[in-house]
């Protein structure tokens, strides 16, 4: 997503349902804060394990991975951790990586019990406004696995543009199921 034109121009690119979710999250009392210490990566990691392992059935990076990101890039602001909270409890988080004039959405996680409050949309919007406010020119949302239509729809609804990118997969191994693509490759 390009950042030209400022916050109002970028907001206009965001689909109306996502705008409503951002407003709903705020009205419901969801708040977003930026982490200020390495120790807060453990808060994010608990959400990360729940999302990645329990929900998606994929191995989660260890806590040390996120702590090392903070140790190496936190002091100069090249890694940012945003935490969405509701009634004082962390309900979602997002890890951003910045380099040059670009911010990349690297990791996101949430507690399914609070998805109805729209914390992920609010986190995404707060991330984008942070990038604009810090003079970054591009916000890269990354690409999900081709079988993860929900994540792709989330990113497209937030204003992302999907450039054509081929996916390459190793040949199938006997006995292992392959995910069925939900969109053309």
Secondary structure, DSSP 8 states (H G I E B T S, - for coil): -B-TTHHHHHHHHS-HHHHHHHHHHHHHT-EEEE--SGGGHHHHHHHHHIIIIIIT------HHHHHHHHHHHTTTTSEEEEEEEETTEEEEEEEEEEETTEEEEEEEEE-GGGGGGTHHHHHHHHHHHHHHHTT--EEE-----TT-HHHHHHHHHTT--------------TT------SS--
